[in-house]
Structures are given as structure tokens and as C-alpha cells.
Amino acid sequence: MINLFDFIVVGSGAGGATVAKELSAAGRSVLLLEGGKEVPQGRASSAYTVLPADVEVWQTVCLGGTTTVSMGNAVRAKIDGALERFYAEAEKEMAVRPVPESHMGSATRSLLLASKDWKVMPKAIDFSKCKHCGHCPLGCPSAAKWDATAYVREAVSHGCSLYTETPVKRVITQGGRAVGVESFNGRTFNGRGVILAAGAVETPRILMRSGFESVGKGLFVDTFVTVGGVKKGARLNAELGMALYMKRRGYMLSPHYSSFLVPQFAKKGIKIQPSDLLGIMVKIEDEPTGEVRPEKIIKGLSHKDLELVERGRREASEILNGVGVDPETIVSTYPRGAHPGGTCTPLVDRSFETDFESLYISDASIIPKPLGMPPMLSIVARSKKLSKLLLGRA
Ligand SMILES: Cc1cc2nc3c(=O)[nH]c(=O)nc-3n(C[C@H](O)[C@H](O)[C@H](O)COP(=O)(O)OP(=O)(O)OC[C@H]3O[C@@H](n4cnc5c(N)ncnc54)[C@H](O)[C@@H]3O)c2cc1C
């Protein structure tokens, strides 16, 4: 007998886990297909994949997707004004609240005192469990940080079928309608609706393999560098990172420890202990000039991107000098990106549906423009909206 699901969801990150949870909680039969494995929460860093390009792109392939290594930052995007109720719901479920003073270390406090422009970062963290160890991007060792596996567990408790290590190759269509998917190991799954949420790099590739043309352009990644210098005993490396942020036109600043700074110090002949490093991340709204191709990604820095990075770098250096960092020691990492998005934006209508009936997209690939800010909450809110639309229709 053919098993026919109401919905097949591809990918269990911010977008996919949300849709799977919402639809199964409303009694729909849902199949969630995840390409990666389940990894223990504190060891999510084992699932990192780094995509080489002039601006390297970082993501994780595992149950829960890239949320498992997030810093927990959960901010509303300005472009999503109409999503108020979905944001409110997500913030409640993800226990979003500004970092309390009790969880700010001395390095963060010194920066906070130096400028009134800092805002306290809202985070999806249960601060009663958080040991403010600074390990968020490795996977939370205290299970204090929200990640999408929480939604996956909820979906499964409502009867959602979950297959991990089942990467989807293509969408199966019939008469202009999506009717299922085929996995790389040759299995086919049938559904009345298919929701792609494999992230901004893999969703366009699934579409390419399904016969879609002109997919994968317009890639942005919220390019970032970390600027840092020597301040004896700063100890930012052992604090909760990115506890503050400062929004500027075109970029954002946030206190950040990066081990990638260490080799940059070495190039200057400076030997540094990680505990003596104070850094600030500069994250820009990069131009959507990148592209996802079947075998590689193309992503560089445009002139405007370079200008923004430079402006942010200057401001970060001034702030660091102001709190006692030796200006002669200031260095910067090479540019990277951790928020790939925008690669399928032109393919969907306002209901997140593609030209194929019953084929939807619900991940970072349909964020309409670079936010230069953490996108996770926005993806969850948008996925809640899609779920609502699907439930109204199904
Ligand atoms: C180090 C780091 C820190 C970050 N910190 C923050 C933060 O603090 N706040 C914030 O808002 N954002 C943060 N981000 C970004 C955020 O995690 C992502 O923007 C968000 O998770 C993207 O959601 P998504 O659903 O598009 O993709 P993902 O969450 O990446 O989910 C995609 C899922 O699809 C799966 N998949 C891929 N291909 C296939 C396939 N063919 N078949 C089946 N499954 C497949 C993947 O394994 C994954 O589970 C961070 C990113 C990084 C790398």
C-alpha cells in the first residue's frame, strides 16, 4: 500500500522543524526528511560544513540544522512588520529574552559602559540553565539554548514521521503539481504537499535537480569579520558571546571572541593567550551578488561590501581602543558568512508557493533581502505563517 502523507517537509532546521511541528500539532500527517544525522546537543560542531568561496559560508547538516550552532540571538527583522503575531508566538515558545546582567561577563560589561549605543541582545536561551561558557557555536553543553530539535521532538510527539540521514534528491511532479520526493538512496515518498526547507544552499540545488531553471542567484550571507586586539585578562573567550549589539546603517557590531584571530596576531609577531583577546564582530548587509551552483558557491565582496566592512572595522577599532585595547595590536579575521539566504526569493508568491502547485519553500532561501542581523526568528515566524496558510487551505 502506498503511504500518502498530507505534507512532506524537507530539512529540519529553523524553517522545516517549525512547519513540521505546526502541521502535525494540527493533526495533519507529516513526513520530515532530514539529510543529516542526529548529533548530541553539545557536539553539534561535528556537523559543520564549510563551503569554500572568497567569502566562506558556514552551516551545519544535522537534525535541527544550523540552529544547533547558533549563538541563540533572536531578533525581529524590520521587513516583517506584518508577522507580529507569529513573532510573539515564536518568542514565547523559544523563551526569548534579553541577556540578563547576571550572564554578562566583565569584557561585555566594559564595552557596555563605554557606549550608550549598545542594546542588550535578545536570546533564545533558558538563562536558569545557561552557564555562560561561550560554547554556543559548538552546540550548547547545558541544553539551555533553543534549537530546532525542540520543535522536531514536538512534531514527533504529535505523530510526525521522521527519517534522518535521508537526503532528498528531487521533487516529483505530475501535471504541474508536486506529488512527492525522491531521496538519494532511491526511495520515493508521496505527499499531497511538499515543503522545501533545506536551507539557502541546498533548497535551490534540490530545485535544480527537479528541473527548475534560473535558481540559486541572489545569494547573500550577512558577511562578517571579527576585529580584535590585546587586552590583558579580558576573558571574553569564557563569556556568553554577542550579549550586546549596536545597529548602524548597513552593519551591526557585537562583542565576539574568534579563535580565527589568533593566526592573524601571529602574522604580526604577537603571541596571545585566548583570555587576553577582546573582539567585536562586524556583520554587514552584503549585496546579494553570490550564487549557488550545483557543485560550488560563488560569493565575494562587492565594492559596497568592502566599504561597509571597512566602516565597521574602523568603528569597532575605536570602541576597542576606548576600553583599553592596544591599538597597535588590532587585527581582523578574513570574511565569512553564516546566514546564507535569498537564493529562491523570486520563485515564490506571497503564500510561499512556487509555480508548481503544492510545492512550497520555507527557509532562509526566501528571505527577500539581506538583514545584516540574525535571521533565525524571522525564518521561524515566516514558517508559522506558511503553516497557518496551509492549515486554512488543507
Ligand atoms: C555559527 C553560526 C551561528 C549562528 N548564530 C545565529 C544566531 O545567533 N541567530 C540567528 O538568528 N541565526 C544564527 N545563525 C544562522 C541561522 O542558524 C540560520 O540562518 C538558520 O538556521 C537557517 O535556517 P534554515 O531553515 O534556512 O536552514 P538550516 O537551519 O540550516 O536547516 C536546513 C536543514 O536542511 C537539511 N538538509 C540540507 N540538504 C538536505 C537534503 N538534500 N535533504 C534533506 N535535508 C537536507 C540540513 O541538514 C538542515 O537540517 C548562525 C549560523 C552559524 C553558522
The ligand as an ORCA input file, in Angstrom:
! r2SCAN-3c Opt
* xyz 0 1
  C      27.979     29.603     13.820
  C      26.625     30.144     13.487
  C      25.951     30.919     14.418
  C      24.682     31.410     14.117
  N      24.030     32.131     15.063
  C      22.812     32.614     14.812
  C      22.097     33.332     15.804
  O      22.555     33.505     16.932
  N      20.865     33.803     15.499
  C      20.321     33.645     14.243
  O      19.223     34.149     14.006
  N      20.978     32.963     13.285
  C      22.187     32.419     13.547
  N      22.836     31.690     12.595
  C      22.139     31.463     11.304
  C      20.946     30.511     11.450
  O      21.314     29.363     12.171
  C      20.437     30.140     10.060
  O      20.181     31.335      9.351
  C      19.148     29.317     10.102
  O      19.316     28.139     10.846
  C      18.734     28.967      8.674
  O      17.533     28.229      8.727
  P      17.124     27.317      7.504
  O      15.889     26.595      7.896
  O      17.135     28.116      6.260
  O      18.367     26.291      7.335
  P      19.006     25.277      8.368
  O      18.674     25.637      9.769
  O      20.435     25.142      8.014
  O      18.245     23.900      8.040
  C      18.397     23.232      6.807
  C      18.214     21.728      7.074
  O      18.123     21.014      5.846
  C      18.936     19.835      5.920
  N      19.253     19.453      4.539
  C      20.148     20.011      3.688
  N      20.088     19.393      2.490
  C      19.121     18.442      2.575
  C      18.570     17.491      1.650
  N      19.003     17.409      0.372
  N      17.594     16.667      2.094
  C      17.127     16.729      3.372
  N      17.614     17.617      4.290
  C      18.591     18.467      3.886
  C      20.119     20.280      6.763
  O      20.813     19.192      7.330
  C      19.409     21.129      7.822
  O      18.915     20.334      8.869
  C      24.094     31.159     12.853
  C      24.775     30.390     11.912
  C      26.031     29.876     12.218
  C      26.751     29.039     11.195
*
